[in-house]
C-alpha cells in the first residue's frame, strides 16, 4: 500500500467544504419548508373563500322559496288560410306558362319537372 502524506491544509479545506454543504442543505430545507407553508396558507385562504361563497349561495336558495307553479300555455294564433282567401277573390288568375328552358353547358335544353312550373 502506498501511504500519501496527510496535508493539514487539504484536510481543513475538506472540512470547510463539508460544513458549507451542510449549511446549504439546511438553507434549502428551510426554504422548502417556507414555500410549503405559503402554499398551505394560499390553499386555506381559497377554501375559506369557497366556503363563504357556498354559504351565501345556500342562503340565497333558501330565501327564494319553493319553485314557481307552472302556468297555462298561451293560446295559439289562428292562421288564415292563404289559399281560401285567394279562391274567394273575384279576379281570375291565369295558369302560369311553362318556364323558359334552362341550358346546360353543352347547350341542350333542360326542362324542369311540372311541379316547379
C-alpha positions as a Markdown table, in Angstrom:
| # | Residue | x | y | z |
|---|---|---|---|---|
| 1 | Unk | 0.0 | 0.0 | 0.0 |
| 2 | Unk | 1.0 | 3.5 | -0.7 |
| 3 | Unk | 0.6 | 6.0 | 2.0 |
| 4 | Unk | 0.1 | 9.6 | 1.0 |
| 5 | Unk | 1.2 | 12.2 | 3.4 |
| 6 | Unk | -1.8 | 14.0 | 5.1 |
| 7 | Unk | -1.6 | 17.7 | 4.4 |
| 8 | Unk | -3.3 | 19.6 | 7.1 |
| 9 | Unk | -4.3 | 22.4 | 4.8 |
| 10 | Unk | -6.1 | 19.9 | 2.5 |
| 11 | Unk | -7.9 | 18.4 | 5.4 |
| 12 | Unk | -9.0 | 21.8 | 6.6 |
| 13 | Unk | -10.5 | 22.7 | 3.2 |
| 14 | Unk | -12.3 | 19.4 | 3.0 |
| 15 | Unk | -13.9 | 20.1 | 6.4 |
| 16 | Unk | -14.8 | 23.6 | 5.3 |
| 17 | Unk | -16.5 | 22.1 | 2.2 |
| 18 | Unk | -18.4 | 19.6 | 4.3 |
| 19 | Unk | -19.6 | 22.3 | 6.6 |
| 20 | Unk | -20.5 | 24.5 | 3.6 |
| 21 | Unk | -22.6 | 21.7 | 2.0 |
| 22 | Unk | -24.4 | 21.0 | 5.3 |
| 23 | Unk | -25.2 | 24.7 | 5.7 |
| 24 | Unk | -26.5 | 24.9 | 2.1 |
| 25 | Unk | -28.6 | 21.8 | 2.7 |
| 26 | Unk | -30.1 | 23.4 | 5.8 |
| 27 | Unk | -30.9 | 26.5 | 3.8 |
| 28 | Unk | -32.6 | 24.5 | 1.1 |
| 29 | Unk | -34.6 | 22.6 | 3.7 |
| 30 | Unk | -35.7 | 25.9 | 5.4 |
| 31 | Unk | -36.6 | 27.4 | 2.0 |
| 32 | Unk | -38.7 | 24.3 | 1.1 |
| 33 | Unk | -40.5 | 24.4 | 4.4 |
| 34 | Unk | -41.2 | 28.2 | 4.0 |
| 35 | Unk | -42.6 | 27.6 | 0.5 |
| 36 | Unk | -44.8 | 24.7 | 1.8 |
| 37 | Unk | -46.2 | 27.0 | 4.5 |
| 38 | Unk | -47.0 | 29.7 | 1.9 |
| 39 | Unk | -48.7 | 27.1 | -0.4 |
| 40 | Unk | -50.8 | 25.8 | 2.6 |
| 41 | Unk | -51.8 | 29.3 | 3.5 |
| 42 | Unk | -53.0 | 30.0 | 0.0 |
| 43 | Unk | -54.9 | 26.8 | 0.0 |
| 44 | Unk | -56.6 | 27.6 | 3.3 |
| 45 | Unk | -57.5 | 31.1 | 2.0 |
| 46 | Unk | -59.0 | 29.6 | -1.2 |
| 47 | Unk | -61.0 | 27.1 | 0.9 |
| 48 | Unk | -62.3 | 29.9 | 3.2 |
| 49 | Unk | -63.4 | 32.0 | 0.1 |
| 50 | Unk | -65.1 | 28.9 | -1.4 |
| 51 | Unk | -66.9 | 28.1 | 1.8 |
| 52 | Unk | -68.0 | 31.7 | 2.2 |
| 53 | Unk | -69.3 | 31.8 | -1.4 |
| 54 | Unk | -71.1 | 28.5 | -1.0 |
| 55 | Unk | -72.8 | 29.6 | 2.3 |
| 56 | Unk | -74.0 | 32.8 | 0.6 |
| 57 | Unk | -75.4 | 30.7 | -2.3 |
| 58 | Unk | -77.2 | 28.4 | 0.2 |
| 59 | Unk | -78.8 | 31.5 | 1.9 |
| 60 | Unk | -80.0 | 32.8 | -1.5 |
| 61 | Unk | -81.6 | 29.5 | -2.4 |
| 62 | Unk | -83.5 | 29.2 | 0.9 |
| 63 | Unk | -84.7 | 32.8 | 0.6 |
| 64 | Unk | -86.0 | 32.0 | -2.9 |
| 65 | Unk | -88.5 | 29.6 | -1.5 |
| 66 | Unk | -90.4 | 26.9 | -3.4 |
| 67 | Unk | -90.4 | 26.6 | -7.2 |
| 68 | Unk | -93.0 | 28.6 | -9.2 |
| 69 | Unk | -96.2 | 26.9 | -10.2 |
| 70 | Unk | -96.4 | 26.0 | -13.8 |
| 71 | Unk | -98.6 | 28.4 | -15.8 |
| 72 | Unk | -101.2 | 27.7 | -18.6 |
| 73 | Unk | -99.7 | 27.8 | -22.1 |
| 74 | Unk | -100.6 | 30.9 | -24.1 |
| 75 | Unk | -103.3 | 30.4 | -26.8 |
| 76 | Unk | -102.0 | 30.0 | -30.3 |
| 77 | Unk | -102.9 | 32.4 | -33.0 |
| 78 | Unk | -105.3 | 31.2 | -35.6 |
| 79 | Unk | -103.7 | 31.2 | -39.0 |
| 80 | Unk | -105.6 | 32.5 | -42.0 |
| 81 | Unk | -105.6 | 30.0 | -44.9 |
| 82 | Unk | -104.0 | 31.8 | -47.8 |
| 83 | Unk | -105.4 | 29.6 | -50.5 |
| 84 | Unk | -109.0 | 30.1 | -49.4 |
| 85 | Unk | -108.6 | 33.9 | -49.4 |
| 86 | Unk | -107.2 | 33.7 | -52.9 |
| 87 | Unk | -110.0 | 31.5 | -54.2 |
| 88 | Unk | -112.7 | 33.8 | -52.8 |
| 89 | Unk | -111.4 | 36.8 | -54.7 |
| 90 | Unk | -113.3 | 37.6 | -57.9 |
| 91 | Unk | -110.1 | 38.1 | -60.0 |
| 92 | Unk | -109.4 | 35.1 | -62.3 |
| 93 | Unk | -105.8 | 34.1 | -62.4 |
| 94 | Unk | -104.2 | 32.6 | -65.5 |
| 95 | Unk | -102.2 | 29.4 | -65.4 |
| 96 | Unk | -98.5 | 30.2 | -65.4 |
| 97 | Unk | -96.9 | 29.4 | -68.7 |
| 98 | Unk | -94.1 | 26.9 | -68.9 |
| 99 | Unk | -90.8 | 28.4 | -67.8 |
| 100 | Unk | -88.1 | 29.1 | -70.3 |
| 101 | Unk | -85.9 | 26.0 | -70.7 |
| 102 | Unk | -82.6 | 26.1 | -68.9 |
| 103 | Unk | -79.5 | 25.4 | -71.0 |
| 104 | Unk | -76.7 | 23.1 | -69.7 |
| 105 | Unk | -73.0 | 23.6 | -70.5 |
| 106 | Unk | -73.4 | 21.7 | -73.8 |
| 107 | Unk | -76.2 | 24.0 | -75.0 |
| 108 | Unk | -79.0 | 21.3 | -74.6 |
| 109 | Unk | -82.4 | 22.4 | -73.1 |
| 110 | Unk | -83.3 | 21.1 | -69.7 |
| 111 | Unk | -86.9 | 21.2 | -68.7 |
| 112 | Unk | -87.9 | 21.4 | -65.1 |
| 113 | Unk | -90.5 | 19.0 | -63.7 |
| 114 | Unk | -94.1 | 20.2 | -63.9 |
| 115 | Unk | -94.4 | 20.6 | -60.1 |
| 116 | Unk | -92.0 | 23.5 | -60.3 |
| 117 | Unk | -94.0 | 25.3 | -63.1 |
